[in-house]
Amino acid sequence: MRRRTLLTAIAGGVAGVGAGVGAGTGHALAAPVRAAASSNSARRILHVRPGDSVQAAVDAVDGPGRTIVVHPGTYREVINVPVDKRELTLRGATRDPRDAVIVFDHANGTPKPDGTTYGTAGSATFTSAAPGLTVRDLTIANDWLRADHPEITGTQAVAACTYGDRTRFENVRLLAHQDTLFVDTSALDVFDRQYFHRCYIEGDVDFVFGRATAVFEECHFHTLQREVTFTPKGMVFAPSTARANPHGILAVRSRITSGAEDAAYKLARPWVPSYETTAWPSLVVRDTRIGPGIDAVAPYTNMRDAYPWQSMRFHEYRNTGPGSTITVAENRPQLTRTEARLHTPEAYLGDWRP
């Protein structure tokens, strides 16, 4: 089964190396949640073990500043962290994110029991609206596969959809194909901040996308092989930053690798959603090693002809690697040293120091 491919790779792969994503079905059992004994509060730390439900632990959180510890195992369920679960920490029991895996397999076009479909955001394995959320030392995956569902045309299948301010992911593996990570905001007039540190993110089409102020520091982005003859096979980033927001997606001191042939992928394309046609996508990739899988000659492309990438806020600075070579200057807008000072994690995150 394809599902076994993912679970085997998660259990036995090497951290930071792309694992194959397979498909599967099933639901986790909503077993009781175990609370850690504590002199302060018996429910300040909740432990989840195989046979338990991570969602049940989230539901049991009774105040800010709580921690849920997920012990090694595979938890096949959908997780939703509501806005009232403030300052929650969700972490693996070990420092190896391969040990604790949260996975499910909804896609945009997957039929719901009422006959409608989940949509892109609704396909997410993990969704959080809670401010101050910390997720660390976990794998979050969506193992839905196009090949197993040729009847479904809505092929976006999100691993994580995050739209709470001060969201932090540390040492987390995010695995899917199309639209792996949706960095969204809680409202169109709000610019929620999100920080990803030493995370591994893999996918194929627009697999890091959204309108949040999102900083990726020392992260590893990996493009997957696709069994298609056309190029580009996909894009890494698809920002949809609000025009009023000076800070969109920033990738700094990271690396981009690929499981596909050289130049098969674009670095980015702009996303101007139908619900916010005034969006002015912003992306800065700096001090990052870009492998040969990215098309160095033409690293950007359009999503719609009405919104050409050249009119967007796309810039690079001091990148290295074969995918960063500047062959046609106008195809790779570069920041000056002075401009680069405005595009740092500190500038993007403001008064928040995760």
N, C-alpha and C positions, 0 to 999 in steps of 0.2 A: 504494500500500500504506500501511496505517496506520503501519507501522514507519518508513517514510520521514519521516512527520510529526515523530516524535521526533528523529530524527537531523538533519533539516534545522533544527529549532528549536534543538538543541544547538549546531550549528555556526554558525548565523547569528543567534541570538536575542540579546537584551540581558541581561546578567547581572542576576539579581534579578527577572526578569520570568518569569511562568509559561509553560512550554513545554508543548505538547500531548504526551501520552504515547501511543505507538502500540504495536503488537504485532509480533512477529517470531520467527524461529527461527534456529538455527545455533550453532556452537561455534567458539571461537578455536583456532588451531593451537598446539600445545605446542612452539613453536620454541625454539632455544637462547636462553639469557639472556646478555646482554653485561655483563661486569664492568668497572667503571672502573679504570683503572690508578691505583695509589696506592702510595706508599712504605711505608705502614703495613699495608695489607691490600688485595689485589686484589679482595676480595669485600665490602669494607665498603660500597660503593655499587654497586648493580645497576641497569642501565638497561634499560627495556623499550620496544621500538618496535613499530609495526604489523607484524604477522606473528609477533611473540613472544607469550608467554603470561604474564600477570601472576601467575597461580597458580604457574607454574614458577619465577618469581623468588622468590615467598614460600617455596616448597619449598627453594630454594637458600640461603636465609638460614642462616648457620652460627654465629650468636652474637647477643648483645644489642647494641642500639645501631646496628643496620644501617639503611640507607636504600635504598628502591626508588624510582627516578625513572621515572615513566610519561610517555613522550613523546606529543605530539599524535596522536590517532587514536581509533578506536572499538574496544574490546576486548569481544567478545561471549562472555562466559564467566562462570562462577560462581567466586567467590573465597572461600576459607576460610583464615583466619589462626589456627592452633592456639595453645594456651596457651603452648607453649615458645618462641614467637617474640617474646620480651619486648623492650620498648622499641623496637619497630620503627616507622620512619617510612615512610609510603607517600604520595608526593606527585606532583603533576603537574609537568612540566618547565617550565611557564609559570605565571604568576600568575592566568591566566584559567581557571576551572574548566570552561569549555565546551570547552576544547581536548582534554582527555583524558577519555574516557567509558568507564566500565565498565557493561555493561548485559546483562541476560538477561530471560527471560520465563516463569518458573515461578510457579504459583499454589498455594494450599493444596490444591486439588482436582486438580491436574495429575497424571495417572497416572505412576508410576515404572516402570522396566522390570520390576520384580518384581510389578507389579499393585497395590501399595499407592499411597498418595498422599503428596505432600511434606509436608503440614501447613503451618501458618502459619510457624513459624520456619524450616522446611526450604525454604520458597519463596524465601528471601532471595538476592539477587544477591551480597551481600557479608556475610560473617559473621566476627566476630572474638571470640576468647576471650583474646587476649593482653593482659596488663597493660602499661600504659605505652604503648599504641598511639597514634600520631599520624597522622591522615589530613588532607591539605590540598590545596587547589587542584585538586580532581577533581570530576567528576560521577559519581554512582552511581545507577543507574536500574533499575526493573523495568517493562518496557513491555508486560506482559500486560494484555489488555483483556477486559472482560466481554462486550462486543458480539461479539467474535470466537469466544467459547467459551460459547454459551448452555447447553451440556450440562453445564457445571461449576458446581456450587453453592457450592463452597468458594472464594470470590472474593478472599480475602486474598492479596496479592501484595507481598511485602516487598522494599524496596530494600536496607536495611541492618539487620542484627541484631547488636547489640553487647552483650557481657556480660563485659568485662574491666575491672578497676579502673583508674582514671586513663586512661580513653579520651578522647582529644581530637580533635575535628573542627574544622578551621579553613578557612573559605572553601570549603566543600563544598556542591554542589547535590545534593539527594536528591529523586528524582522517582519517583512511582508514583501509584496510586489508593488502594486500601484498604490500611491498615496499612503505610504507607511506611517508618516508622522504629520499630523495636522496641528500646527501651532496657531491656535485661533485666539480670539478675544471674547470677553463676556458680553460686549455690546459694540456697535459700530463706532461709538464715540469714546471708547475706552481703549487704551494702549497697554494691555497686560504684558508684563515682563516675564520671560522664561529663560532659564539658564541650563545648558546641557554641558557636562564636563566629563571627559574621558568616556564618552558613550560610543557604541558601535551601532550604525544605522545602515540597513541595506534595503534595496528596492530596485525598481526599474523606471516607472513613469512618475515624474513629479513627486518623488517620495519624501521630500521635505517641503511642506507648503503651508501657506496661511498668512495671516495679517498681524500676528503678534510681533512684539519686539523680542526677538529670539537670538540668544548668543550661544554659539557652539564653540567651545574651547577645548583643544586637544582631543577632538573627536575623530572617528574613522568612518567615512562614508564609502559604501561599497556598492557598485552597480552590478546587477545580476545579468547573466546570459539570458537571452530571449530567443525562442525558436521562431524568429521572423526574418525575412530577407531584406526588409527595408531598413534604412537608417534615416534619422537617428532612432535607435531602439528606445530611447527615453531621455529624461533629464533628471538631474539631481535635485535642483531647487525650482520652486514655483511660488515666489512671494506675491502677496496681494496687499501690501502695506497701504494703509490709509494715507491720503494726500497730506493730511495735517500732521502725520507722525514722521519726525525726522529720522527715526531709527526703525529699520526693518529687520532682515535676517543678516547676522554677522557670523562668519566662520573664520576663526583665527587659530593659528598654530595647529592645524588639523591635517588630515591627509585623505586623498580620494583615490581609491583603487577600483579595479573592474574585473569581473569574471568574463567579460565579453571581449571581442576583438578590438584592436586599436581604433580610436576615433569613432567608436560606435555610439557614444553618448554625448549629449550637450551638457554644459555646466548648468544652464538655467533657461527658463522662459518666463515671461511675466504672466500672472493670472489676474485678470480684471473681472471679478464675478458679476453676474447679472444683477445681483442685489446691491452692488456698490460700484457703479460704473465710473465713479470719480477716483477710484483707487490709483495709486502711483507706486507700483512695486519698487522696493528697495532691497538690494543685495550687495554685500561687500564680502569678498573672499580675499583674505590677506594672510601672508606668512604661512602659506599652506602648500604642501606638496601635492601636485596634481599629476596623476599617472597618465599613461598613454591611452587609456580608455576614453578620455575626454578629447573631443575634436579641437585641436589647438588652432586650426585655421579659422574656424567659425564656431566658437564655443557657446553662442547664444542663438536662440531662435524665437519665433513668435508663437503664441498660442492662438491668437486671432489676428488677422491682418489689420484690423481696426486699431490695434494697440501694438505698434512695432516696438521691439525691445530697445531700439536705439533711443526712444523717447523716455525710457525708464531710468531709474537710478541704479544702474548696474556698474560696479567698479571692482577693480582688483588692486593688490599692492604687494609687491615683493614675494610673489608666489614662485615656487620652484617645480622642477620635474618636467617631463616631456609634454605633458598636457597643458603646461603654462606658457609655452614658447609663443612669443609675440611675432607672428609672421605678417599680419596685416594690422597695423596700429589701430585703425578705426573699429576693428572688430573686438578689441580688448581694451575698453576704457580703463585708464590707470589713475589712481589717486596720486597727488603730489605728497611730499613728506608733510607739509602743513595740513593738508586735508586729512591725511591718515590719522592725525592726532584727534580728530573728531569721531573716529570709528574704532573705538576700543571697548572692551567689556565694561569698563567703568563709565564711559560716556553713555552707553546704551542702558545700563541698569540704574543709573542715577544714585539715589540715596540707599539703594538696596545692595548689600555686600553678601552674596550667598557664600 
